[in-house]
Amino acid sequence: MSAPTSLHGFDVAPAVDRMLGQPELWWQAVGLFVEHFAEWEPAWLATRGDDAAESRQVHALRSAAANVGASHLSCVATVLEELLSIRLAGRPVSVPASLRWYLQDCFREVWQSAAEARLGDCLPAARAA
């Protein structure tokens, strides 16, 4: 399968533009995103209570999501990362549980969409179709 021109949760055209206009390079980056973040959620959940560690997990997701065009996921992660940064600076601010739940839902949706598309790319029947 060649790189799709649309993928649920992704702004494909701008992401491909950032990848020097090469759809296959973007598609490869999506595969790396799927692979690298396969265990992100449990790793992130394990950081709860440690703002610095959680900030690193969220920053990594935010950056990678932006890189592959998962813009909404990146924006949601940015909000959490900014709140954690304020806390790390010593200013009291609460992080709404709803923000973490929303980030978790957004992550699952985007990751699942990419993983299913990449899996379809690997299946022999999908290649023959």
N, C-alpha and C positions, 0 to 999 in steps of 0.2 A: 504494500500500500504506500502510495506517495503521501506526503504531508497533507492533512485535510485543510480545507480553506475555512472551515468553521469547527469549533469544538466548544461544547457547553462550558461556560465559566471562563472562557479565554477570549481576549481581544486579539485575534490571530493576526490581522493585517499589520497593526502597529508593532507587534512582537516580531513578525517576519522582517519588517523594515529595520528594526534594531539589530537583526541578525544579518545585516548586509543584504537584505532582500532575498535571502536564500531560505525557502520554505523547509528544505531538508535539514538545514542547520537548526532551525527552530524545532522541528520535529524530534531531532536528536536531543535537544535541550529538554524537551518535554519528557522524553524517556529517562533522562538523567534525573529530572525532578521526581518522577514516579519512583525511581529506584532509591534515590537518596532520602526521600521523605516517607518511605513506606512505614517506618517505625517512629515517625515524628510525634504522633499524638501521644503514645504512652510515655515517650521521653519528655515531652512538654508537661504532661500531667504530673510526672514525678518531680518537676521543679516547683510546684506550688509551695508557696511559703518562702522561697528563695528568690527574691526579686531579681538579683543579678543573673542567676542561672535561667530564670524564665525569660528575662530580657534577651539573653543570647539565643535561646530557642526561637523566640518570636521574631527577632531580627533576621535570623537565617531564613525563616519561612517568608518573611516580608520581602527580602531581597530576591530570593529565588522566584517567588510568585510574580514579582514585578518583571523579572527577566524573561519569563516565559509567557507573559501576557495575562496572567490571572489577576487582573487589575483590582477587582472588587476584594478578593482575598487579601491582596497586598494592602489595600486601604484599611480594611478592618484590623489587620495586624499592626499597621502603623498607629492606630488609635491606642491599642493596648501597649505597644512599645513606648509611646509617648507618656502614658500614665505611669508605667514602670520607671521610666527615666526620671520623672518628677519625684517619685518615691525614693529612688536611689540618690537623688540630690538632697534628701532629708526633709522634703516638704510633705506634710500629711495629705494624702489624697487616697480616696478609696477606688478600688477597681470593681465596678459592678459585675456581679456574677453573670448577668445577662450578656455582657460583652464577651466574656470567656466562652459562654455557651454558643454565642453567635459565631465567634471565630472557629470554634470546633465544628459547627455545622457547615460553615463556608469551606473549611479545609476538607472535610469529608466529601462534600459535593464536588469540589474541584479535583481532588486527588482521584476519586472514583471515576470521574469522567475521563481523566487522562489515562488512568490505569486500564480501563475498559477499551479505550481507543488503541492504546499501545498493545494490549493483548490481542485485539483483533488484527493488528498489524503482523503479529507473530504466528497466527494460526494458518496452517496450510490451506484450509478451506477458504479463508478470507482472501488469501493471495490469489486463488484460482478464480474467485468470483469477479 
